[in-house]
Amino acid sequence: MKISIINGPNLNLLGKREPEIYGSLTFEEYFEELKAKFHSIEFNYFQSNIEGELIDKIQEFGFTYDGIILNAGAYTHTSVGIGDAVKGITTPVVEVHISNTFSRESFRHQSYISGNAKGVVLGFGLKSYDLAIQSFL
């Protein structure tokens, strides 16, 4: 099984940015834990702060991988282009958020991804990624 994890803007700051919301681990540290826990899965990880690069990766993996876990960060709430990319591929996508976006600012209640995703996992910290992976097993 091949799963790609694609993270959007500011997720490169995990471990530094608002640790009370996002925790103290970097995503790279957490990614190593995921690979050890789910050793039978071939993972690919990509992070970018640039919308077009995220779309390129969704399209790159969107016809050959078994699943994509997408945390588009703030682009979730603003990017029709990312939503269209998810709609245009055949690989199932699980939208993930570390925080509960519905307990935050009202603009974070809108997602341009959810309607085209296999499912949404949010609010469980980094464990949200574990739950998304399990949805593909």
Salt bridges, closest charged atoms under 4 A:
GLU18 OE1 - ARG17 NE 3.21
GLU32 OE2 - LYS35 NZ 3.01
GLU60 OE1 - LYS57 NZ 3.05
GLU95 OE2 - HIS97 NE2 2.70
GLU105 OE1 - ARG104 NE 3.99
GLU105 OE1 - ARG108 NE 2.61
ASP130 OD2 - LYS37 NZ 2.76
